[in-house]
Amino acid sequence: MKDILLLLIAFTLFSCSQANNQESTEVNDISNDSHSANIIETNQVKVLTLGSFHFKFPNLDVDQTSKEDQIDVLEPKYQEEIELIVDKLEKFKPTIIVIERQPKKQQKYDSLYTAYVNGTHKLSRSEEQQIGFRLSKRLGLKQLYCVDAWGTDYEDVRKAVYENDTVSKKRFMDYFYNNPDTILNSWLNEKKVFKTEGILAELKRINTDEHVKKGLGDYLIGIFKYETEESDQFGPDFVTSWWFNRNLRIFRNIQRINAKSDDRILVIYGSGHMNLLNIFFDSSPEYRLMKINDYL
């Protein structure tokens, strides 16, 4: 009986020891996971994305603004408002500003920006100059980064849309502008407020999570469903190259800047791009996406 009692005591002590060791291991695992998460978060580059309407109103997008609804951002009241917007963005303290221009134009924009800093260039109406150049000069930055890109087309898309088959091209373009889903586009009946409420109010509106999310939905209807023959995948192929591939390439160009953990990136881009760029930044372990409307 005495031997059995001793065995029970020994087993109990061993079990308690194992439980304590397991608990200690679990605590250490949690602690290590937390430590790793803190390291990743600490090393993430902060990014602020400013989705903008195009101040020059080039009307190159599907969503266009009629002449009577446009504004002239060079008017004194809008110039004052743009200065206010720059004041707000300055609080983010960006060390890197990227704009919607292709890398091949980097030298041109370096020259324009240098001339502006030296007082020999008058800002154009474009948002990258009205906001980007002003803010860069205030912060003493040496340049703005041109990161725009176009997508790469699948062969079937390239042949049907961009080569010489005018019949297939006409059929495609007719569907692009007059497809049954046109009435579902998020921008169809939206109320732009830059003329009635000002530039800042419009920027706040188009940078809400709801507006950005709905914008992505526009690329999953309409031309996305286009078929050259029954059950083919022409529509998804076109949208992949036209939109998804393009924005992935833009994101890759931003990665090429090789920002350090203490850098802060401001992205000034057409608001439509935010429906993908925000997802990329928010998902990436390299970046920490901040909320633009917290600054506006």
Secondary structure as GFF3:
##gff-version 3
##sequence-region A 1 296
A	DSSP	alpha_helix	2	43	.	.	.	ID=ss1
A	DSSP	beta_strand	45	52	.	.	.	ID=ss2
A	DSSP	three_ten_helix	67	69	.	.	.	ID=ss3
A	DSSP	alpha_helix	76	90	.	.	.	ID=ss4
A	DSSP	beta_strand	96	99	.	.	.	ID=ss5
A	DSSP	three_ten_helix	103	105	.	.	.	ID=ss6
A	DSSP	alpha_helix	106	117	.	.	.	ID=ss7
A	DSSP	alpha_helix	127	127	.	.	.	ID=ss8
A	DSSP	pi_helix	128	133	.	.	.	ID=ss9
A	DSSP	alpha_helix	134	139	.	.	.	ID=ss10
A	DSSP	beta_strand	145	146	.	.	.	ID=ss11
A	DSSP	alpha_helix	155	157	.	.	.	ID=ss12
A	DSSP	pi_helix	158	162	.	.	.	ID=ss13
A	DSSP	alpha_helix	166	178	.	.	.	ID=ss14
A	DSSP	three_ten_helix	180	184	.	.	.	ID=ss15
A	DSSP	alpha_helix	199	206	.	.	.	ID=ss16
A	DSSP	alpha_helix	209	217	.	.	.	ID=ss17
A	DSSP	three_ten_helix	218	220	.	.	.	ID=ss18
A	DSSP	three_ten_helix	222	225	.	.	.	ID=ss19
A	DSSP	alpha_helix	234	239	.	.	.	ID=ss20
A	DSSP	pi_helix	240	244	.	.	.	ID=ss21
A	DSSP	alpha_helix	245	255	.	.	.	ID=ss22
A	DSSP	beta_strand	264	270	.	.	.	ID=ss23
A	DSSP	three_ten_helix	271	273	.	.	.	ID=ss24
A	DSSP	alpha_helix	274	283	.	.	.	ID=ss25
A	DSSP	beta_strand	287	289	.	.	.	ID=ss26
A	DSSP	three_ten_helix	292	294	.	.	.	ID=ss27
###
